[in-house]
Amino acid sequence: MPSSWNFYTADQLTFGRGSVTRLAAEATARDWQRALLVTDANLQEAGLVETVARPLREAGCQLEVFDGGEAEPSIETASRAIERAAGCQPDVIVGLGGGSNMDLAKITAAVQTHGGEAGSYFGMDKIPGPVMPLVCIPTTSGTGSEVSHSAVLTDTANQIKVSTQSNHLRPALALVDPELSYSCPRQVAADSGIDALTHAIEAYTAVQFDKLVVPAGEKCAYEGSFPLADCLAEKAIELIGENLVAAVNDADQQARDKMALAATLAGMAFSNSGVALVHALEYPIGGVLHCSHGAGNGLLLPYVMAFNLPAREAAFAAVARLLGVDTTGLSDHEAGQKGIERVEKIREQIGIPLRIRELGGSEDQLPMFAEKTFAIQRLFWLNPRPASLEDVLEILQQAY
C-alpha cells in the first residue's frame, strides 16, 4: 500500500471577475501566434466566444474557431475538432465552455501533438509526453476540467462514456472568470453545480491513500483521499452548500462567483483523490439515456452516499457539517444520514431528477447498467466500501 501521495493541477490558475482580459498578456508573453478556439454554437450566439477571441486578437493571434462542440461529445465530434486543428496548425488550443468543450480541446491537443486518433489515448497514461499549450476557460461551474487530467467522450456505438486520463492533459493555463458563468442557463447551472458537489464528496470520502489497493500490473489514475485534497474538498462542499441554490434559482452573481471557485477547488480535489462508484454508475446510464453527466451524478449521489456511509462515517458526518447541518448530539452515523438528507434537499430545490425512470430508463435495463458499471473496476478501487455486482444492482434498484 502507498506511504506517500502526489498532487497535480494546471500549470497556472488565474481566477477572478474580468480575468479573461488577462489572456492578451498571457498570449504575448508566451508568443502564441495561431490559436484554435474549441467551443460550441450556443456560446457563439451568446457572445462569449467574442469575449475570449478579443484579447487573443489584441495579442496578434491568428484565430480559428471550432464551434461544433456538443454536450457529452461523441468520438465523431472529437474527430472533427482534430481535423480542424490539423488544418490550421495552431500553437495553442483554447477550450471554452463546460467540461464537454474543454475535454474536446484536451483530446485535440493530445492528437495534434502526438498523432493518432482520439481512441489511441483512451485509458490511463496512454499519452506519451507533454501536449502542446492548452488553455481551459470554463463557462459553467461544475466539471473542474480546467484543472483536471481527464477528458471524457461518448462512444455512441457502444453507448458508454470513455475517458482519457493523463497528467499531460492538465492545462498550461486555467483561466476561471466567474463573469462568464452569469449567462449560464438555469438547468445547466443546476446540473454543473450538483456535479461539482459530487466531485467534492467523492474525493473527500474516497478510500484513504494509504489503504488504496491497486491490482498487480494495473495503474490507478488517482491517489485516494489525502490531507491536501481534503482541504480543497472541504472548502468546495462548504461553498456549494451555501451558494448552489441561489446560484441556480436566483442567478445571483455573488453566488455564481462562489460556485466558480467551488467547482475549481472540487476539480483540484477529485482529479487527485479520485471519483468512485457514483461516476462508475453514471457512465453507462449517461451513455444509454443521454442525460447530462451532472444530472446523472446528482441523481445517483445520495444512493451511493447511503451505501458508503458505514465505511466512512466520520467523513460523511463532516460532509453534513460542511453543508450546514446542525449535528449537535448526533453520532457520526446519524450525522452522515442527515448529510444525505441535505443532499437530497438540495437536489430537489434545483430540479435534479430523483429517479432513473425520470431519465427514461426502464427497470429491465438495470442489470445491463449494473454489468457495465461493474466493468469499470478502476473506480471501484477508490470506493471506500467494496461493492459486488449484486450491491451495484441493489443501488440501481433503489435509484429506479
LOTOR-495510 format. One record per residue (C-alpha): residue in one letter; x negated, y negated, z negated. Coordinates in Angstrom, 3 decimals. Example, Ala and Ser with C-alpha at 12.3 -4.5 7.8 and 13.67 -1.06 7.14 Angstrom:
<rs>
<r residu="A" x="-12.300" y="4.500" z="-7.800"/>
<r residu="S" x="-13.670" y="1.060" z="-7.140"/>
</rs>
This chain:
<rs>
<r residu="M" x="0.000" y="0.000" z="0.000"/>
<r residu="P" x="-1.240" y="-3.563" z="0.706"/>
<r residu="S" x="-3.043" y="-5.517" z="-2.000"/>
<r residu="S" x="-3.125" y="-8.834" z="-0.117"/>
<r residu="W" x="-0.852" y="-10.903" z="2.132"/>
<r residu="N" x="-1.240" y="-13.296" z="5.057"/>
<r residu="F" x="0.648" y="-16.433" z="6.028"/>
<r residu="Y" x="1.040" y="-17.843" z="9.552"/>
<r residu="T" x="3.047" y="-20.652" z="11.107"/>
<r residu="A" x="2.906" y="-23.102" z="14.017"/>
<r residu="D" x="-0.460" y="-24.789" z="14.533"/>
<r residu="Q" x="1.130" y="-28.187" z="13.832"/>
<r residu="L" x="4.531" y="-29.080" z="12.403"/>
<r residu="T" x="5.879" y="-32.603" z="12.878"/>
<r residu="F" x="9.159" y="-33.340" z="11.076"/>
<r residu="G" x="11.383" y="-36.377" z="10.763"/>
<r residu="R" x="14.016" y="-38.593" z="12.325"/>
<r residu="G" x="12.801" y="-40.035" z="15.611"/>
<r residu="S" x="9.727" y="-37.828" z="15.650"/>
<r residu="V" x="10.418" y="-36.746" z="19.246"/>
<r residu="T" x="8.812" y="-40.029" z="20.323"/>
<r residu="R" x="5.521" y="-38.651" z="18.974"/>
<r residu="L" x="5.464" y="-36.327" z="21.949"/>
<r residu="A" x="3.873" y="-39.005" z="24.125"/>
<r residu="A" x="0.893" y="-39.390" z="21.804"/>
<r residu="E" x="0.516" y="-35.632" z="21.469"/>
<r residu="A" x="0.594" y="-35.130" z="25.241"/>
<r residu="T" x="-2.009" y="-37.845" z="25.743"/>
<r residu="A" x="-4.298" y="-36.538" z="23.003"/>
<r residu="R" x="-4.108" y="-33.001" z="24.390"/>
<r residu="D" x="-4.469" y="-34.150" z="28.021"/>
<r residu="W" x="-1.348" y="-32.395" z="29.249"/>
<r residu="Q" x="-0.809" y="-33.229" z="32.922"/>
<r residu="R" x="2.012" y="-30.898" z="34.014"/>
<r residu="A" x="4.866" y="-29.799" z="31.771"/>
<r residu="L" x="7.676" y="-27.283" z="32.209"/>
<r residu="L" x="10.690" y="-28.066" z="30.023"/>
<r residu="V" x="12.793" y="-24.955" z="29.315"/>
<r residu="T" x="16.329" y="-25.865" z="28.270"/>
<r residu="D" x="19.978" y="-25.487" z="29.330"/>
<r residu="A" x="22.650" y="-27.352" z="31.262"/>
<r residu="N" x="24.599" y="-28.364" z="28.141"/>
<r residu="L" x="21.615" y="-30.236" z="26.723"/>
<r residu="Q" x="21.013" y="-31.777" z="30.130"/>
<r residu="E" x="24.588" y="-33.078" z="30.125"/>
<r residu="A" x="24.311" y="-34.291" z="26.520"/>
<r residu="G" x="21.293" y="-36.433" z="27.389"/>
<r residu="L" x="18.880" y="-34.611" z="25.086"/>
<r residu="V" x="16.720" y="-33.437" z="27.991"/>
<r residu="E" x="16.092" y="-37.047" z="28.943"/>
<r residu="T" x="15.305" y="-37.884" z="25.301"/>
<r residu="V" x="12.445" y="-35.373" z="25.422"/>
<r residu="A" x="11.462" y="-35.993" z="29.046"/>
<r residu="R" x="10.949" y="-39.727" z="28.491"/>
<r residu="P" x="7.917" y="-39.531" z="26.159"/>
<r residu="L" x="6.359" y="-36.848" z="28.368"/>
<r residu="R" x="6.646" y="-39.108" z="31.406"/>
<r residu="E" x="5.276" y="-42.018" z="29.381"/>
<r residu="A" x="2.205" y="-39.892" z="28.778"/>
<r residu="G" x="1.806" y="-39.386" z="32.516"/>
<r residu="C" x="3.027" y="-35.791" z="32.611"/>
<r residu="Q" x="4.427" y="-34.430" z="35.835"/>
<r residu="L" x="7.626" y="-32.799" z="34.589"/>
<r residu="E" x="9.568" y="-29.805" z="35.874"/>
<r residu="V" x="12.867" y="-28.852" z="34.184"/>
<r residu="F" x="14.294" y="-25.345" z="33.998"/>
<r residu="D" x="17.847" y="-25.761" z="32.692"/>
<r residu="G" x="19.007" y="-22.186" z="33.247"/>
<r residu="G" x="18.880" y="-21.250" z="29.583"/>
<r residu="E" x="21.838" y="-19.450" z="28.026"/>
<r residu="A" x="22.989" y="-18.148" z="24.676"/>
<r residu="E" x="21.390" y="-14.792" z="23.826"/>
<r residu="P" x="19.320" y="-14.940" z="27.064"/>
<r residu="S" x="19.011" y="-11.889" z="29.273"/>
<r residu="I" x="15.827" y="-10.395" z="30.652"/>
<r residu="E" x="17.011" y="-11.598" z="34.070"/>
<r residu="T" x="17.212" y="-15.202" z="32.842"/>
<r residu="A" x="13.704" y="-14.886" z="31.447"/>
<r residu="S" x="12.524" y="-13.699" z="34.854"/>
<r residu="R" x="13.954" y="-16.843" z="36.457"/>
<r residu="A" x="12.172" y="-19.082" z="33.935"/>
<r residu="I" x="8.937" y="-17.159" z="34.527"/>
<r residu="E" x="9.345" y="-17.628" z="38.280"/>
<r residu="R" x="9.786" y="-21.380" z="37.808"/>
<r residu="A" x="6.586" y="-21.546" z="35.752"/>
<r residu="A" x="4.677" y="-19.633" z="38.413"/>
<r residu="G" x="5.848" y="-22.159" z="40.975"/>
<r residu="C" x="4.859" y="-25.333" z="39.118"/>
<r residu="Q" x="1.787" y="-24.071" z="37.213"/>
<r residu="P" x="2.255" y="-26.185" z="34.052"/>
<r residu="D" x="-0.437" y="-26.684" z="31.459"/>
<r residu="V" x="2.171" y="-26.944" z="28.672"/>
<r residu="I" x="5.585" y="-25.324" z="28.239"/>
<r residu="V" x="8.188" y="-27.097" z="26.114"/>
<r residu="G" x="11.182" y="-25.205" z="24.718"/>
<r residu="L" x="14.129" y="-27.481" z="23.889"/>
<r residu="G" x="17.337" y="-26.202" z="22.302"/>
<r residu="G" x="18.361" y="-23.451" z="19.969"/>
<r residu="G" x="16.445" y="-20.263" z="19.430"/>
<r residu="S" x="17.535" y="-18.912" z="22.807"/>
<r residu="N" x="15.783" y="-21.656" z="24.764"/>
<r residu="M" x="12.721" y="-21.637" z="22.531"/>
<r residu="D" x="12.442" y="-17.864" z="22.902"/>
<r residu="L" x="12.663" y="-18.239" z="26.687"/>
<r residu="A" x="9.824" y="-20.757" z="26.532"/>
<r residu="K" x="7.738" y="-18.374" z="24.434"/>
<r residu="I" x="8.089" y="-15.383" z="26.721"/>
<r residu="T" x="7.499" y="-17.627" z="29.739"/>
<r residu="A" x="4.263" y="-18.878" z="28.196"/>
<r residu="A" x="3.128" y="-15.317" z="27.491"/>
<r residu="V" x="3.699" y="-14.163" z="31.069"/>
<r residu="Q" x="2.278" y="-17.349" z="32.587"/>
<r residu="T" x="-0.889" y="-16.810" z="30.542"/>
<r residu="H" x="-1.371" y="-13.061" z="30.775"/>
<r residu="G" x="0.677" y="-11.946" z="33.773"/>
<r residu="G" x="3.066" y="-9.024" z="33.959"/>
<r residu="E" x="6.757" y="-9.493" z="33.164"/>
<r residu="A" x="8.865" y="-10.069" z="30.060"/>
<r residu="G" x="9.173" y="-6.354" z="29.360"/>
<r residu="S" x="5.394" y="-5.988" z="29.314"/>
<r residu="Y" x="5.343" y="-7.577" z="25.866"/>
<r residu="F" x="8.362" y="-6.071" z="24.086"/>
<r residu="G" x="7.333" y="-4.735" z="20.696"/>
<r residu="M" x="4.675" y="-5.702" z="18.192"/>
<r residu="D" x="1.291" y="-7.203" z="19.132"/>
<r residu="K" x="1.567" y="-6.487" z="22.855"/>
<r residu="I" x="0.327" y="-9.979" z="23.824"/>
<r residu="P" x="-3.446" y="-9.580" z="24.276"/>
<r residu="G" x="-4.560" y="-13.090" z="23.303"/>
<r residu="P" x="-3.594" y="-16.741" z="22.809"/>
<r residu="V" x="-0.962" y="-18.156" z="25.145"/>
<r residu="M" x="-1.028" y="-21.495" z="26.955"/>
<r residu="P" x="0.030" y="-24.605" z="24.977"/>
<r residu="L" x="3.593" y="-24.186" z="23.748"/>
<r residu="V" x="5.823" y="-26.831" z="22.148"/>
<r residu="C" x="9.128" y="-25.922" z="20.492"/>
<r residu="I" x="11.745" y="-28.586" z="19.739"/>
<r residu="P" x="14.967" y="-27.348" z="18.082"/>
<r residu="T" x="18.344" y="-28.993" z="18.615"/>
<r residu="T" x="20.099" y="-26.649" z="16.179"/>
<r residu="S" x="19.288" y="-25.811" z="12.580"/>
<r residu="G" x="19.126" y="-22.072" z="12.304"/>
<r residu="T" x="16.723" y="-19.785" z="14.115"/>
<r residu="G" x="13.396" y="-21.158" z="12.909"/>
<r residu="S" x="11.958" y="-20.110" z="16.274"/>
<r residu="E" x="9.891" y="-23.297" z="16.297"/>
<r residu="V" x="7.580" y="-21.758" z="13.691"/>
<r residu="S" x="8.083" y="-18.021" z="14.229"/>
<r residu="H" x="6.192" y="-15.299" z="16.058"/>
<r residu="S" x="9.250" y="-13.769" z="17.710"/>
<r residu="A" x="11.104" y="-14.036" z="20.999"/>
<r residu="V" x="14.393" y="-12.166" z="21.427"/>
<r residu="L" x="16.059" y="-11.330" z="24.742"/>
<r residu="T" x="19.139" y="-9.282" z="25.646"/>
<r residu="D" x="18.728" y="-6.061" z="27.595"/>
<r residu="T" x="22.102" y="-6.176" z="29.326"/>
<r residu="A" x="21.646" y="-2.760" z="30.961"/>
<r residu="N" x="21.276" y="-1.034" z="27.588"/>
<r residu="Q" x="23.423" y="-3.517" z="25.656"/>
<r residu="I" x="20.895" y="-4.273" z="22.948"/>
<r residu="K" x="18.599" y="-7.097" z="21.948"/>
<r residu="V" x="14.865" y="-6.606" z="22.373"/>
<r residu="S" x="12.090" y="-8.572" z="20.741"/>
<r residu="T" x="8.501" y="-9.550" z="21.309"/>
<r residu="Q" x="6.502" y="-10.230" z="18.151"/>
<r residu="S" x="3.002" y="-11.658" z="18.101"/>
<r residu="N" x="1.304" y="-14.429" z="16.180"/>
<r residu="H" x="0.129" y="-15.678" z="19.579"/>
<r residu="L" x="3.736" y="-16.818" z="20.118"/>
<r residu="R" x="3.635" y="-19.326" z="17.276"/>
<r residu="P" x="3.759" y="-22.750" z="18.954"/>
<r residu="A" x="0.849" y="-25.139" z="19.152"/>
<r residu="L" x="3.324" y="-27.841" z="18.141"/>
<r residu="A" x="6.675" y="-27.514" z="16.381"/>
<r residu="L" x="8.477" y="-30.847" z="16.597"/>
<r residu="V" x="11.592" y="-30.992" z="14.398"/>
<r residu="D" x="13.617" y="-34.179" z="14.865"/>
<r residu="P" x="16.908" y="-33.905" z="12.936"/>
<r residu="E" x="18.497" y="-36.553" z="15.174"/>
<r residu="L" x="18.530" y="-34.022" z="17.999"/>
<r residu="S" x="20.991" y="-31.926" z="15.946"/>
<r residu="Y" x="23.509" y="-34.730" z="15.378"/>
<r residu="S" x="25.472" y="-33.918" z="18.551"/>
<r residu="C" x="25.413" y="-30.164" z="17.894"/>
<r residu="P" x="28.988" y="-28.771" z="18.218"/>
<r residu="R" x="30.685" y="-27.602" z="15.049"/>
<r residu="Q" x="30.694" y="-23.894" z="15.823"/>
<r residu="V" x="27.066" y="-23.917" z="16.918"/>
<r residu="A" x="26.157" y="-25.723" z="13.689"/>
<r residu="A" x="28.060" y="-23.087" z="11.703"/>
<r residu="D" x="26.523" y="-20.110" z="13.486"/>
<r residu="S" x="22.994" y="-21.505" z="13.309"/>
<r residu="G" x="23.360" y="-22.597" z="9.683"/>
<r residu="I" x="24.513" y="-19.195" z="8.448"/>
<r residu="D" x="21.651" y="-17.699" z="10.480"/>
<r residu="A" x="19.205" y="-19.839" z="8.504"/>
<r residu="L" x="20.777" y="-18.656" z="5.246"/>
<r residu="T" x="20.434" y="-15.044" z="6.401"/>
<r residu="H" x="16.761" y="-15.612" z="7.218"/>
<r residu="A" x="16.068" y="-17.127" z="3.814"/>
<r residu="I" x="17.930" y="-14.476" z="1.818"/>
<r residu="E" x="16.479" y="-11.533" z="3.747"/>
<r residu="A" x="12.965" y="-12.972" z="3.375"/>
<r residu="Y" x="13.428" y="-13.582" z="-0.348"/>
<r residu="T" x="14.873" y="-10.142" z="-1.101"/>
<r residu="A" x="12.682" y="-8.102" z="1.268"/>
<r residu="V" x="10.598" y="-5.297" z="-0.180"/>
<r residu="Q" x="7.662" y="-6.803" z="-2.064"/>
<r residu="F" x="4.392" y="-6.946" z="-0.122"/>
<r residu="D" x="2.562" y="-4.568" z="-2.444"/>
<r residu="K" x="5.344" y="-1.980" z="-2.133"/>
<r residu="L" x="5.648" y="-2.066" z="1.647"/>
<r residu="V" x="5.115" y="1.378" z="3.168"/>
<r residu="V" x="4.364" y="1.499" z="6.895"/>
<r residu="P" x="4.201" y="4.936" z="8.539"/>
<r residu="A" x="0.761" y="6.045" z="9.698"/>
<r residu="G" x="-0.053" y="4.825" z="13.190"/>
<r residu="E" x="2.622" y="2.110" z="13.099"/>
<r residu="K" x="2.325" y="-1.685" z="12.878"/>
<r residu="C" x="4.649" y="-3.895" z="10.879"/>
<r residu="A" x="5.481" y="-7.370" z="12.149"/>
<r residu="Y" x="5.952" y="-8.691" z="8.618"/>
<r residu="E" x="4.268" y="-8.752" z="5.214"/>
<r residu="G" x="7.163" y="-8.130" z="2.834"/>
<r residu="S" x="8.057" y="-10.772" z="0.266"/>
<r residu="F" x="5.190" y="-12.653" z="-1.385"/>
<r residu="P" x="4.855" y="-15.807" z="-3.517"/>
<r residu="L" x="4.225" y="-18.465" z="-0.849"/>
<r residu="A" x="7.062" y="-17.291" z="1.377"/>
<r residu="D" x="9.288" y="-17.005" z="-1.705"/>
<r residu="C" x="8.758" y="-20.712" z="-2.434"/>
<r residu="L" x="9.833" y="-21.627" z="1.093"/>
<r residu="A" x="12.850" y="-19.321" z="0.994"/>
<r residu="E" x="13.967" y="-20.669" z="-2.389"/>
<r residu="K" x="13.964" y="-24.261" z="-1.145"/>
<r residu="A" x="15.756" y="-23.237" z="2.040"/>
<r residu="I" x="18.502" y="-21.414" z="0.121"/>
<r residu="E" x="18.970" y="-24.384" z="-2.205"/>
<r residu="L" x="19.195" y="-26.885" z="0.686"/>
<r residu="I" x="21.629" y="-24.702" z="2.614"/>
<r residu="G" x="23.872" y="-24.199" z="-0.401"/>
<r residu="E" x="24.035" y="-27.947" z="-0.902"/>
<r residu="N" x="24.391" y="-29.059" z="2.713"/>
<r residu="L" x="25.700" y="-26.434" z="5.151"/>
<r residu="V" x="29.423" y="-27.023" z="4.641"/>
<r residu="A" x="29.110" y="-30.806" z="5.011"/>
<r residu="A" x="26.791" y="-30.440" z="7.995"/>
<r residu="V" x="29.381" y="-28.272" z="9.754"/>
<r residu="N" x="32.748" y="-29.651" z="8.667"/>
<r residu="D" x="31.872" y="-33.351" z="8.407"/>
<r residu="A" x="28.911" y="-33.550" z="10.842"/>
<r residu="D" x="27.297" y="-35.528" z="8.011"/>
<r residu="Q" x="23.962" y="-36.826" z="9.291"/>
<r residu="Q" x="22.156" y="-36.659" z="5.969"/>
<r residu="A" x="23.363" y="-33.069" z="5.531"/>
<r residu="R" x="22.153" y="-32.255" z="9.050"/>
<r residu="D" x="18.753" y="-33.736" z="8.169"/>
<r residu="K" x="18.560" y="-31.381" z="5.209"/>
<r residu="M" x="19.714" y="-28.419" z="7.298"/>
<r residu="A" x="16.991" y="-29.117" z="9.860"/>
<r residu="L" x="14.417" y="-28.883" z="7.093"/>
<r residu="A" x="16.067" y="-25.795" z="5.584"/>
<r residu="A" x="16.063" y="-23.936" z="8.894"/>
<r residu="T" x="12.375" y="-24.620" z="9.443"/>
<r residu="L" x="11.484" y="-23.559" z="5.894"/>
<r residu="A" x="13.551" y="-20.392" z="6.306"/>
<r residu="G" x="11.771" y="-19.746" z="9.599"/>
<r residu="M" x="8.393" y="-20.068" z="7.909"/>
<r residu="A" x="9.566" y="-17.657" z="5.207"/>
<r residu="F" x="11.159" y="-14.907" z="7.274"/>
<r residu="S" x="8.543" y="-14.947" z="10.029"/>
<r residu="N" x="6.043" y="-13.889" z="7.377"/>
<r residu="S" x="8.036" y="-11.909" z="4.799"/>
<r residu="G" x="10.437" y="-10.348" z="7.248"/>
<r residu="V" x="14.068" y="-9.718" z="8.004"/>
<r residu="A" x="15.692" y="-6.379" z="7.345"/>
<r residu="L" x="18.972" y="-4.498" z="7.531"/>
<r residu="V" x="21.209" y="-7.450" z="8.447"/>
<r residu="H" x="19.176" y="-8.038" z="11.597"/>
<r residu="A" x="18.910" y="-4.333" z="12.382"/>
<r residu="L" x="22.709" y="-4.125" z="12.288"/>
<r residu="E" x="23.231" y="-7.295" z="14.305"/>
<r residu="Y" x="21.029" y="-6.379" z="17.257"/>
<r residu="P" x="23.304" y="-3.632" z="18.641"/>
<r residu="I" x="26.522" y="-5.406" z="17.620"/>
<r residu="G" x="25.430" y="-8.626" z="19.316"/>
<r residu="G" x="24.227" y="-6.754" z="22.377"/>
<r residu="V" x="27.561" y="-4.966" z="22.867"/>
<r residu="L" x="30.086" y="-7.534" z="21.612"/>
<r residu="H" x="28.219" y="-10.618" z="22.875"/>
<r residu="C" x="28.640" y="-12.609" z="19.683"/>
<r residu="S" x="26.115" y="-15.240" z="18.752"/>
<r residu="H" x="23.197" y="-13.987" z="16.685"/>
<r residu="G" x="24.156" y="-16.306" z="13.834"/>
<r residu="A" x="27.810" y="-15.261" z="13.759"/>
<r residu="G" x="26.821" y="-11.596" z="13.708"/>
<r residu="N" x="24.290" y="-12.127" z="10.933"/>
<r residu="G" x="26.708" y="-14.225" z="8.895"/>
<r residu="L" x="29.430" y="-11.621" z="9.185"/>
<r residu="L" x="27.133" y="-8.819" z="8.022"/>
<r residu="L" x="25.162" y="-10.683" z="5.347"/>
<r residu="P" x="27.403" y="-10.175" z="2.269"/>
<r residu="Y" x="27.935" y="-6.488" z="3.016"/>
<r residu="V" x="24.191" y="-5.878" z="3.192"/>
<r residu="M" x="23.600" y="-8.014" z="0.094"/>
<r residu="A" x="26.040" y="-5.784" z="-1.810"/>
<r residu="F" x="24.226" y="-2.662" z="-0.590"/>
<r residu="N" x="20.812" y="-4.050" z="-1.557"/>
<r residu="L" x="21.820" y="-5.563" z="-4.902"/>
<r residu="P" x="20.831" y="-2.537" z="-7.051"/>
<r residu="A" x="17.279" y="-2.647" z="-5.668"/>
<r residu="R" x="16.551" y="-6.375" z="-6.250"/>
<r residu="E" x="18.909" y="-7.549" z="-8.979"/>
<r residu="A" x="16.657" y="-10.336" z="-10.311"/>
<r residu="A" x="16.069" y="-11.721" z="-6.816"/>
<r residu="F" x="19.776" y="-11.726" z="-5.989"/>
<r residu="A" x="20.530" y="-13.403" z="-9.318"/>
<r residu="A" x="18.055" y="-16.113" z="-8.334"/>
<r residu="V" x="19.819" y="-16.471" z="-4.971"/>
<r residu="A" x="23.061" y="-17.098" z="-6.838"/>
<r residu="R" x="21.487" y="-19.843" z="-8.958"/>
<r residu="L" x="19.885" y="-21.448" z="-5.905"/>
<r residu="L" x="23.316" y="-21.523" z="-4.257"/>
<r residu="G" x="24.684" y="-23.464" z="-7.205"/>
<r residu="V" x="26.374" y="-20.645" z="-9.110"/>
<r residu="D" x="26.520" y="-21.005" z="-12.890"/>
<r residu="T" x="25.083" y="-17.695" z="-14.079"/>
<r residu="T" x="25.020" y="-18.532" z="-17.783"/>
<r residu="G" x="25.607" y="-15.420" z="-19.862"/>
<r residu="L" x="25.629" y="-13.083" z="-16.864"/>
<r residu="S" x="23.395" y="-10.097" z="-16.321"/>
<r residu="D" x="21.265" y="-10.120" z="-13.167"/>
<r residu="H" x="23.659" y="-7.655" z="-11.554"/>
<r residu="E" x="26.693" y="-9.784" z="-12.403"/>
<r residu="A" x="24.921" y="-12.938" z="-11.218"/>
<r residu="G" x="23.957" y="-11.210" z="-7.973"/>
<r residu="Q" x="27.589" y="-10.304" z="-7.380"/>
<r residu="K" x="28.558" y="-13.958" z="-7.917"/>
<r residu="G" x="25.928" y="-14.911" z="-5.347"/>
<r residu="I" x="27.535" y="-12.581" z="-2.831"/>
<r residu="E" x="30.905" y="-14.188" z="-3.531"/>
<r residu="R" x="29.342" y="-17.615" z="-2.955"/>
<r residu="V" x="28.004" y="-16.495" z="0.435"/>
<r residu="E" x="31.464" y="-15.167" z="1.315"/>
<r residu="K" x="32.994" y="-18.520" z="0.360"/>
<r residu="I" x="30.508" y="-20.487" z="2.474"/>
<r residu="R" x="31.181" y="-18.134" z="5.367"/>
<r residu="E" x="34.922" y="-18.754" z="5.130"/>
<r residu="Q" x="34.515" y="-22.528" z="4.758"/>
<r residu="I" x="32.585" y="-22.862" z="8.014"/>
<r residu="G" x="34.587" y="-20.387" z="10.092"/>
<r residu="I" x="32.259" y="-17.412" z="10.433"/>
<r residu="P" x="34.058" y="-14.172" z="11.425"/>
<r residu="L" x="34.694" y="-11.918" z="8.445"/>
<r residu="R" x="35.150" y="-8.555" z="10.178"/>
<r residu="I" x="33.686" y="-6.711" z="13.145"/>
<r residu="R" x="37.196" y="-6.312" z="14.547"/>
<r residu="E" x="37.372" y="-10.120" z="14.855"/>
<r residu="L" x="34.479" y="-9.951" z="17.312"/>
<r residu="G" x="36.398" y="-7.467" z="19.462"/>
<r residu="G" x="34.744" y="-4.361" z="18.077"/>
<r residu="S" x="36.667" y="-1.114" z="17.724"/>
<r residu="E" x="36.417" y="1.486" z="14.978"/>
<r residu="D" x="35.270" y="4.182" z="17.390"/>
<r residu="Q" x="32.204" y="2.049" z="18.219"/>
<r residu="L" x="30.900" y="2.156" z="14.642"/>
<r residu="P" x="28.977" y="5.472" z="14.935"/>
<r residu="M" x="27.260" y="4.152" z="18.069"/>
<r residu="F" x="26.354" y="0.917" z="16.277"/>
<r residu="A" x="25.019" y="2.954" z="13.350"/>
<r residu="E" x="22.820" y="5.113" z="15.571"/>
<r residu="K" x="21.394" y="2.121" z="17.439"/>
<r residu="T" x="20.784" y="0.343" z="14.138"/>
<r residu="F" x="19.053" y="3.350" z="12.612"/>
<r residu="A" x="16.686" y="3.480" z="15.585"/>
<r residu="I" x="15.273" y="0.074" z="14.566"/>
<r residu="Q" x="13.215" y="1.594" z="11.765"/>
<r residu="R" x="10.652" y="-1.241" z="11.818"/>
<r residu="L" x="13.247" y="-3.396" z="9.991"/>
<r residu="F" x="14.238" y="-0.615" z="7.596"/>
<r residu="W" x="10.676" y="-0.679" z="6.234"/>
<r residu="L" x="11.368" y="-4.224" z="4.968"/>
<r residu="N" x="14.727" y="-3.468" z="3.404"/>
<r residu="P" x="14.496" y="-3.370" z="-0.415"/>
<r residu="R" x="16.729" y="-0.300" z="-0.634"/>
<r residu="P" x="16.205" y="2.775" z="1.564"/>
<r residu="A" x="19.145" y="3.284" z="3.907"/>
<r residu="S" x="20.215" y="6.522" z="5.585"/>
<r residu="L" x="22.278" y="6.805" z="8.745"/>
<r residu="E" x="25.271" y="7.558" z="6.517"/>
<r residu="D" x="24.587" y="4.381" z="4.484"/>
<r residu="V" x="24.485" y="2.321" z="7.675"/>
<r residu="L" x="27.779" y="3.757" z="8.871"/>
<r residu="E" x="29.377" y="3.054" z="5.490"/>
<r residu="I" x="28.243" y="-0.610" z="5.621"/>
<r residu="L" x="29.719" y="-0.911" z="9.109"/>
<r residu="Q" x="32.985" y="0.631" z="7.935"/>
<r residu="Q" x="33.150" y="-1.865" z="5.072"/>
<r residu="A" x="32.476" y="-4.709" z="7.526"/>
<r residu="Y" x="35.005" y="-3.454" z="10.061"/>
</rs>
